[in-house]
Amino acid sequence: MSAVSDFPARARASEIPVVTPLSHTDPLGNPFLRTRFALPARPRTYLRRRRLTDHLDQAFRTPLTLLNGPAGAGKTLLAAEWASRQSPPVAWLSFDGGDHRPGLFWSYVLQALRAYGAPPSEAVGTPVNASRVSRRILSTLASELNDRDRPVLLVLDEYDRVTDTKVAEQLEFVLHHAGRGLRLVLITRTEPLLPLHRYRAVGELTEIRSAELAFTPEEAAALLELHGVSVPVQAARNLVDRTRGWAAGLSLSALAARESSDPELYLKEFEADRSTVADFLLAEVLKRQTRETQDLLLRVSVLDRFCPDLANALTHRIDAEPLLAGLHRENAFVERLGHSWYQLHPLFREILRAHLRVRLPGLEPELHRRAARWLRRHGHLPETLAHSAAADDWDLAAGALVDDLAIGRLFTGPNSQDLAQLFSHMGPEARSPATDLVRAAHDLSHHDLDHGLASLRHAEEQLADDDRDLAAARLSCALLEALAARLTGCPPQVEKAAETAAELRQEVPAHLLDKHPELTALLLTHVGSTLLWAGRFEDARAVLNTVADAPGGPATEAPREEAMGHLALLDYLNGWTGRAERRALAAVSETDRPGPPRTTGSGIGRLVLAAVAVDRDELDRAQALLDQSAGLPSGTRDPVMAAGHAFAAARLLMARGKMRAAVEAADPAVPAAVTSPWATSQEALVTSAAHLAGGRPDRAAEVLRAVSGDQPVCAVEAASIQLAARRTGAALDLLDSIHAEERTGPAVSVRAALVRARAADVGGDTATVRRLLTQALLDARRERLRRPFLDAGAWIRPHLATAPLHDLAAGWLTPAPALPHGRPGPPPPPPPLVVVELSAREHDVLERVARMMSTEEIAADLCLSVNTVKTHLKSVYRKLAVNRRGEAVRRARDLRML
């Protein structure tokens, strides 16, 4: 719909022949202005919108119809287009900025009725006084209208210009007593002074307001096309988002885009304050307001939303409440959000902010500062931070973050990346305990220990000299101390930080702790990770389980995911492969949810999955998972993450026979205050195996002296290497050293059984060999552990060829037995390897990949862009842990997805 519908200087042309000559004069003796009775001419670019005209047809069934919207919303042309199709004709009357006293108002109404074939009788008469109208005229008019067989449709355009309360009372009187003889349509920017609630309550009011007048993206694309601008619906959708579907904004933007060499780019990037849109809004909205209202609008333009008290804080006045209510009532591009909060129309806000810089230069930073202080007092932290940053007041911003106990939001939560981006603009000149804590958090989150610890120590020194109650700041220090201890692998330091935090929690208001569950979750995650590094598995498990079960929704999502990844690693190190896989998949599911990438150990789950894949001899899948984890922003300073990547990569290389590369990969190369027993043991195992493969059994045995039964998985593998080096006694001693009370899983029991079976085979005890192999196969089949049998060597093959061992291994470890016709039997379907289901659209894309369609063909077939198809493909690859199309199709078929 064309935007010129509400322009003040509107070109009008009569589209309906006048039935009665307009020879009368108004009460002032002036001739009636014929243009006020003519339907507005619709421009060539007018877009008919069926949904609105169909709604407007309800005007025949209700006494009162209201078209209420801001300037340029398309109200007038909508009503004119609808009126032009009615028979008999509609009585049309437009108001301008002139005199609208009761006598003049009713004389024009009566003339409009005469002009369009519904002339009142001589008994009605006509007002003779511009300031008043007799009750007899109104009563007689209402009576005659009530006696009509067909109702009169009367449209009053720009009714908001009629401000006399007497006119509203008189109009309500006539409408009420005319009964079915009058159907009144009001086109207005403001709420008319009529008892709308009564009409609404009994279903006698038809309403079309701003939300319905707004263009949809499809309508906007069609409107642009009428202006000679052809753009995709997505580009039109972006323009609708910016203009809120405002008709004038769309049309004016289209006119300007038509002159551009790249219309689509212009519509995306045009500067509202330097366009005809700005001219329209300034003339039609801003300049029609009083000086005080203009000042209010300019000042609140720095805000995304505002309430009267906040607006008063910016103006240093106390009149915001009635002014804002009036602006909203007048449809002056001030939108009500509810609970006394408002916002400006986005384009209007852009234009006002530019106008503010011209009319009140230099005031904008101070307005942001006033807003930040008010918002901080009233507990609106995100907006406090945004306005503090806009004012370049970093002490205020950082102080608000720390005092609210929200420093953990820099690490977790849906807005963590936005916060990090906001504080990235903070310069070195901001020096306060709070700004130093924010710097320390930023640096430590990126594993920059040197700078992070320097800022943390500086903050602690300042806090030590401050006598104020700064428990929130000191608790933030404890959180960062725990993170530093985690990155340096120092259990004493992390436990000290946890104790300090426990004491400080008693001094912090309970509502802040309840408001920020992420602080406790992050702290415990750092504690659990450090204890795991130190080999204190049960202590680590207790702490990490607390985090994994923590409430808090998105705020604690990252620490929950990390805790589940660490728990998966614990399960793996204790030999519980299946349980480790399930936890790791849950952790990966958390990571794959929409939102910013994690800045800390979100790759641990994938590393555990890679290690499990190696144990199952799924080496391509293991490589894909390692490649994915290498691309995650988890850094190399986290000891657990670095060690996990090192041992998973080394195991994969060993499985592929690349012993030298495995030795190089096995060293995590992370300095730590405390040596990790399991990381050390894993590195020793790889080095020892390499020596053994190189024909150096004595060197292999020497390296294994560091491995003990305290780490069951490592002890069993060490025993296997000792046995391969023909040190049977040493191998059995290692197995015997494993503590009986250790809760070890199938990965331990299977490997231990194979070592003992090999020892029995060397001794010629066939019965013991087969008994141990039977138990190993039963345990391994449930977990699909293939690698231990493949690494066992040639001695095992003759035994597996005998019944019943052959039957136990068939289908998952060895080929399935042949069917009667000589064909191999089908292997049992593997259980799903992914917990994240494909979306419907991802499944559509994958089906077409399986049909060998190209990306471009898929895009055309599904009516998507090529980039969207590529995005879906990347998501499919990630969920299936593959890197290529063919692998995705094969894995999907294995999982019965295709």
Phi, psi and omega in degrees: 000136184296146182282349185284006184300331183239022179291145182293321179261082190262128177283125182236142177222138182291126178254354182233128180298138180285129185279317182247129179304139181269077184258355183280166174240160180277176184300343178270359180088004180270145178293148176295141179276113186299329184294339181284349179253002184263143175292137178299139177289137179267131182288169180299331184269012179291136179249119177283129180245108188299323183298328181279319179292325176297320178295321182292338177299340178293348178301335178289341187254354180232144181299326187232134175234136185236122170252104188238119179194171183285175176302137177078014182278351180091018183294310188295313182291328174300310181294322180294318179297319178293316182295327183293342182263003185268148176219126359294170185299160179267138175281120187243135177219124178253144178252149178238198183276018184275207185276124182233043175291161187308314182298314179294318181303309185287331176295321178290322177298314180298322179291326177296320178295320178296318185296332186242034166084015177230056186291132173294155179287171178296339180295333179290317181078197181211147180297142178249348180244125183296334187267348184210162176223141184284152178296330181298319181298315183292319181294317180295318179299314181298321181295316180295319179296321182294334181275356184287146177286323180240138183290153173270132174264115181244121179253124177250107183270143182056044181296341180296343178284345178270108188247358181286123182295332179296323179298317180299317179297317181293321180295320178296321179299310182295315181299318182293315186274348176285344178059228181282359183278351182224132172240113187257130177243120179252127175252117191208155173267343185238167178284120182292153181277061178236155181286069184301327183299326181289317178295320182294321184295328183255012176072029181248028180226126172258128184233133169232115185243187189304316184300321181281330178289338182297142180286142170279164178303321180293319177294321179297318179298319179294321178296316178299322179299320178297333177273004180084018180243111181256116180225158176296160180299326180297319177296321176295322178298319178297320179293322177296320178299321183285323183264354186058031178071019183288124188301312182298318179298319179294314182293316180294323177294321179295318179299318179289321181295329181298333180272355183270151177288336179228083185304320183296318179293321179298314181296334181279326192239005186299145179272112186299324185286351180240040183226172176295339175299318179297316179301317182296310184292321179296319182284317187275336186241297188296310187287351176274356182266164176290167180300319180295320180291320177300316180298318178299313182298318180297319184287320181284355179293346177279355186253144172286325177210161184202156173238170182303317180297319178294318177298320177297324179296331180275332183263344187059032174235185181230020186251016186294323186300307179293327180294316180293319178298320178293317179298319178294318181297328181273005183055040182271041176062026171248114188258135180274132179261346184105156179055040176069016177256146182228167170213157176271150171303136187307314181292320179298320179296315179303314184292319180295321180296319177295321179293324177301317182294334179277315185279326181229066185299139177085355183275337188303312179301321180293323177296319177298320181293316177299317180298316182298318181294318179295314182295325179293319179297330185258012170079025179257080189296308183304317180288327175302314182295317181298316182284327175297317179295320179296330177276357184061031178256084187284333174297319178294316181295308182294322178298319179295318180297314183288315181298330179278000181064033187254016183296336176296339180292347173286344183252333187212163179105160184295341183250016184297319180291324178296319178296316179299318179295320180299312184281352177293343180272358182288126182272170182290345183288340178283111184230100174210164177305321182292316180294324177293323178295320178294319176298316180298317179298316180298312184292318181292326178295336176259017175061028175266088186293318185300306181289323180297314180292325179298314179293321180295317179295322180295320178295318181295323178296317180293320180293328180295331181267004184254125183274356183287165177282099184239045184299323181296318179294319180291326176292324175297321176300317181298320177299315182290327174298319179295320178295317178298320178295323177297315182291337178260002178061051186236092181302318180301320182290320181291324178290325176295318178298321180294320178295317178299317180297320179299321178292318182290332178302331179288340183262350183266139178307135184300326183293331177289320178296319178293326182288333185233071179294343182294334182295313178294319181297318178296315181301312181293327177297317178296320179297311182298319180296319180292320177294323176297315178304321183280000179083010178270073192298315184291320176298316180297317182299318181298317181291314184292326176297325177299319180289315183300329180267007186289143172280189175121350177062219184301333183297328182252015184298313183296311177296326176297317179296318178297318180298317179295322177296318178293321177296323176297319178295319177300315178299318181296315181294339176264004174091006181267080188296311182296317178296320178299318179298315182297316179294319181296320177297322177296320179295318179295325178299318177299317182295323186279358177293153179303145180138178182290155177293152179286152178256353176230189201315043181286355179267357184297320179301317179293325178294319177296318178299323177295317179296320177297319180298323176297315179300332179266006180062034174257075193287324178295319178296319179300318180295318179299318180293320177296320178297320179295316182293328179293334180272001181273148184279053184263354175075173181245001183267353177279113186302315182296316180297315181296317180293320179299317178294321182296312185286328178293317179294319181295319180296320179296316180295321177298318180297333179266006176080015182261078190290318182296316178296325179297319179298318179294324183282340188286342182273114180292341175055042178239119177291136180218148181292328181239133179286135179273121182296321182285324177294318178297318181294319179297317178297319180296322180297316181295315180297317180296316179298323178295318178298318181296317179296332179273008178080028180239069184297326180293318177297322180298315180294324181297317181297328186284356180297338180281350184264132180231177180287357178293337177244090190307314182300315181293321181297320181293317179294323177297320177298321178298318179292320178300320180292319178296334177273010178066036175245070186300316181299314179298322180297312182292326177298319179297317179297320181290338183282348179292127184296132183297331184279353179296133180272080184264153185255190185301325181299328176282311184295323180294312181294321178297318179297321180293322178296313180294324178295320178296319178297319178293325179295320177298323180277359178078017181269082186296321181299316178294320179304309185291326177297315180292321179293324177300313180295320180296317180295320178297315180292320185287327183297322180297326183260356184056046180273101181264326189301319180302324180285324179291328180278349186294330180107181187290338184300334187279338189298314179300324180292320181291341180279351182265152175279145002269005182298324179300318180293324179293329183269342187295137173093336178233331178249323177234165180304147180292151177298149183289148173283170182307327182272010176092356179274142180294144178287153181289139176288156178295143181297133180288148176291158180302143178256358179233144177261343181272117180282151175286142174289167180300318181290322176297321178295320177301315180296316182296321178300322181283330172298319179296336177270014175064029177277144177285168179301318181294320179293320177298316181301315180293320183293324183261004181058044178240165172281159179298321180295323178295319178297318179298321178297316178297321180297317178300319179295320178297315179301317182295316183291328180266358179058050177228172181240345187226164182300310182301319179296322180296317180294316180297315181293321178298322177291321176300324183271008180061031177273340180240000000 
